[in-house]
Amino acid sequence: MSLTALTETQSEIQKLARDFARAEIVPHADKWDREAHFPVSVAHRMGELGFLGMLLPEQYDGLELDTISYLLALEEIAAADASTAVLMSVHNSLPTQMLLNFGSEDQRAMYLRPMARGEKIGAFALSEPDAGSDASAQRCQAVRDGNSWLLTGTKSWVTSGSFADVIMVMARTDTPDARRGSRGISTFIVTPDLPGFHVGKKEDKMGLRASPTVQLTFDGLRVPAENLLGDEGQGFIYAMRSLDNGRLGIAAQAIGIARAALDAALDYAAERKQFGQPIREFQAIQFKLANMASRITAARALLHATAAAKDRGESTTMHGSMCKLLASETAMYVTTEAVQIFGGYGYVKDYPVEKYFRDAKITEIYEGTSEIQRIVIARELYASRQNH
Ligand code: CAA
């Protein structure tokens, strides 16, 4: 149903991801969800296949693919299991890209190869219990102490945070008597071996249950000065620029979930008979299936067009937010309709759509809620009018 004319490489990557997902994720995804557990060995296996270094240059053992290839692979993984997909999305879009774009050559040399190979898993720690949408209101404080920084505070909603090896942590480097807003935030490369690192509460979530989402608490976490990423005071900008990429990944994840729900609904509507015929013969069901497919196709077309614009070097802040908004609301719409088509069977765990429905919701929330995406889009619209 994709409108994008795929290159040979893009088709190969899509097939590689689909085959891997069917063989090594689909058979286990329900169990991981039920047990709220993700085996890290699966992430390591994804690394071996190149899925954790898709956008990194070959010099760092990455596959150096275009963004559409990456998003096609991510959609395949998400159609199999959204929890696996969020690890892949965060790792490829946030920590590795932050190191690549803003890190020193020493930092890149130290972390990127093992991250591309999946030997080290990345995470991103921006939010705090009292600073979610208003990310620049964060309070985690870094204080310079000789050749180190001492970090104190709590970061929340950290995907893969319980087993991550390399975490990009945003913390304040301004002082309480001279606050500098978003310009008072810096990024630190944090590894769990540093003294004062502590994994806190693991969230008991509605969906994406296999993906560990944790709090990280730092009580004077001692971070070597060379672990400051880029320039002091630029951490918020680095995080925002990285989220421009991250939101494309979440859009692909949402499209994968929606596609899986549509496929399940198509099969079920063909098999399920009521009033003497398969329910897909009823116009009420046809209208639902048509609406679901149309929205998925539109979201994917926008996503691939935005990915191509990104690879041409254009800013994708506005279109990236549009992709995330449209795809996540599509995922919620499609999974809701899928549950409705399944009727009572959609409400129980014997069929997959109940999981798709639970997994879809978070795509409207993390990496910026739908409301934040609308704010970003509106701001960009106003700015483009001013420059007109
Ligand atoms: N690219 C580059 N720079 C950007 C930018 C972007 N996309 N967005 C903002 N900036 C810059 C601005 O230009 C501004 O720079 P100057 O200081 O030079 O003026 C600076 O950043 C501050 O920007 P704003 O004044 O716009 O900042 P704000 O406080 O009003 O916030 C916001 C803007 C869009 C609401 C932002 O706070 C935001 O995106 N919030 C949502 C946060 C979010 O997505 N969190 C998700 C966390 S990750 C996660 O979900 C967990 C996970 O692991 C998956």
Residues whose N, C-alpha, C, O or C-beta is under 5 A from the ligand:
A	BS01	CAA	V90 F124 L126 S127 G132 S133 D134 A135 S136 W157 V158 T159 S182 I237 M240 R241 D244 T317 Y366 E367 G368 I372
